[in-house]
Amino acid sequence: MNIVLVLAAAYLLGSIPFGYIIGKMKGIDITRTGSGNIGATNAFRVLGAGPGALVLVLDGAKAALATYLGQRYGGTELMTLLAAATSVIGHSFSPFLNFRGGRGVACAAGILLYLMPVIMITELLIWIAIIAVTKYVSLASIIIAVLLPILIAVSGRSFIYVLFGVLLAIFVVYKHQPNIQRLRAGTEHRFGQPRP
């Protein structure tokens, strides 16, 4: 399959706004409720545990599928990771939502679960521990993003995987800039607390 077609398919897969679609099925525009984000965290908060879990699974699955397409039809580590990265970009800049979207954490989780399950489990445990202590989902997501390239390097993966981890970390932190500002101001929403 042509490289351009693989990346186009990865982008389109990533751009499917499951959080928005599931919200609309419940009569809720998730982009105008809660944090306004289409990702799993806001879906849990606004739509409830069941729909939130479904958004989490579907966002992870679409990125994993895009990664598989890169691996299957690209045939190289570079194409695998390019397809993975393109799916995250599609999720965060969806043409179906005027090039807006989520922060890419659930997509990254799906990619890691497919390519590096041990690292994914490690990141998940760290993420849960940070939330348990601080009650900040955004802070936990930022910290595991920063730790990702370190864990990949320690695991002995090739340089291109480490570079992928670095770029993914930068992207996730960048997308969390509004959260970082609220964390600094002490106004960030805590997990389990009702949003005003």
C-alpha positions in Angstrom: 0.0 0.0 0.0 1.2 3.5 -0.9 2.8 5.4 2.1 0.5 8.3 1.5 -2.6 6.1 1.6 -1.3 4.5 4.9 -0.8 7.9 6.5 -4.1 9.2 5.2 -5.9 6.2 6.6 -4.1 6.6 9.9 -5.1 10.3 10.1 -8.8 9.6 9.2 -9.0 6.8 11.8 -7.5 9.1 14.4 -9.8 11.9 13.5 -13.0 10.0 14.3 -14.4 12.0 17.3 -15.9 9.2 19.3 -16.4 11.4 22.4 -18.4 13.9 20.3 -20.4 11.1 18.6 -21.3 9.3 21.8 -22.2 12.6 23.4 -24.5 13.5 20.6 -26.2 10.1 20.9 -27.0 11.1 24.5 -28.2 14.5 23.3 -25.1 16.3 24.7 -22.5 18.4 22.9 -19.4 17.4 24.7 -17.4 20.3 23.1 -19.7 22.7 25.0 -19.9 20.9 28.3 -17.3 20.4 31.1 -13.9 21.1 29.9 -15.1 21.1 26.3 -12.6 18.4 25.4 -13.7 15.3 23.4 -11.4 12.9 25.3 -12.2 10.2 27.8 -11.7 12.3 30.9 -14.3 14.8 29.9 -16.5 12.0 28.6 -16.4 10.3 32.0 -17.2 13.6 33.7 -20.0 14.7 31.4 -21.5 11.5 30.0 -20.9 9.0 32.8 -18.7 6.0 33.5 -20.1 3.7 30.8 -19.9 6.1 27.9 -16.6 7.5 29.2 -15.1 4.0 29.3 -16.4 3.4 25.7 -14.7 6.6 24.5 -11.5 5.5 26.2 -11.6 2.1 24.5 -12.5 3.4 21.1 -10.0 6.2 21.1 -7.3 3.8 22.1 -8.5 1.2 19.5 -8.5 3.6 16.6 -4.9 4.6 17.3 -3.8 1.0 17.7 -5.5 0.1 14.4 -3.7 2.9 12.7 -0.4 1.7 14.1 -1.2 -1.8 12.9 -1.8 -0.5 9.4 1.5 1.3 9.4 3.2 -1.9 10.6 1.4 -4.2 8.2 1.6 -2.1 5.0 4.6 0.1 5.8 6.8 -2.7 6.8 9.3 -0.6 8.8 9.6 0.8 12.3 9.5 4.3 10.9 6.3 3.7 9.0 4.7 2.0 12.1 5.5 5.0 14.3 4.6 7.6 11.6 1.2 6.0 11.3 0.9 6.0 15.1 1.9 9.7 15.3 -0.5 10.6 12.4 -3.4 9.0 14.2 -2.7 11.2 17.3 -2.6 14.3 15.2 -5.9 13.3 13.6 -7.4 12.9 17.0 -6.2 16.3 18.2 -6.9 18.1 14.9 -10.0 16.4 13.6 -11.4 17.8 10.3 -14.9 16.7 11.6 -14.6 19.3 14.4 -13.0 22.2 12.6 -9.5 20.8 13.3 -10.1 20.7 17.1 -10.0 17.6 19.2 -8.6 15.8 22.2 -5.2 15.8 23.9 -4.1 12.4 22.6 -3.6 10.5 25.9 -6.0 7.7 25.2 -4.7 7.4 21.7 -1.1 7.2 23.0 -2.3 4.5 25.5 -3.7 2.4 22.6 -0.5 2.7 20.6 1.6 1.7 23.7 -0.6 -1.2 24.5 -0.2 -2.5 20.9 3.5 -1.8 20.6 4.9 -1.8 24.1 2.5 -3.4 26.6 4.9 -3.6 29.5 5.6 0.1 29.2 1.9 0.8 28.9 1.2 -1.1 32.1 4.0 0.7 33.9 2.7 4.1 32.8 -0.9 3.1 33.8 0.2 2.2 37.3 2.1 5.5 37.7 -0.9 7.4 36.3 -3.2 5.8 38.8 -0.8 6.5 41.7 -0.5 10.1 40.8 -4.2 10.6 40.6 -4.7 8.8 43.9 -2.3 11.2 45.6 -3.1 14.5 43.8 -6.6 14.0 42.3 -5.4 15.7 39.1 -5.9 13.6 36.0 -4.1 16.3 33.9 -1.1 16.3 36.1 -0.9 12.5 35.9 -1.1 12.6 32.1 1.6 15.2 31.8 4.0 13.3 34.1 3.6 10.0 32.4 4.1 11.7 29.0 7.4 13.1 30.3 8.4 9.7 31.6 7.6 7.9 28.4 10.8 8.4 26.4 12.8 7.5 29.6 10.9 4.2 30.0 11.3 3.5 26.3 15.1 4.1 26.5 15.5 2.0 29.6 13.6 -0.9 27.9 16.3 -1.1 25.2 14.2 0.0 22.3 15.8 1.5 19.2 16.6 5.2 18.9 13.6 5.8 16.6 11.2 4.6 19.4 12.9 6.9 21.9 12.5 9.8 19.5 8.9 8.9 19.0 8.5 9.0 22.8 10.1 12.4 23.0 7.9 13.8 20.3 4.8 12.3 21.7 5.6 13.7 25.2 6.2 17.2 23.7 2.9 17.0 21.9 0.9 15.8 24.9 2.4 18.5 27.2 1.7 21.1 24.5 -2.0 20.1 24.3 -2.2 20.3 28.1 -1.2 24.0 28.2 -4.6 25.2 29.5 -4.4 22.6 32.2 -0.9 23.7 33.2 -2.1 27.2 33.5 -5.0 26.1 35.7 -2.7 24.0 37.8 -0.5 27.0 38.4 -3.5 29.1 39.3 -4.9 26.4 41.6 -8.1 26.3 39.6 -7.7 22.9 37.9 -10.5 20.5 38.4 -9.8 17.6 40.7 -10.9 14.0 40.0 -14.1 13.2 41.8 -15.1 16.8 42.5 -18.2 18.2 40.8 -17.5 20.9 38.2 -19.1 24.2 39.1 
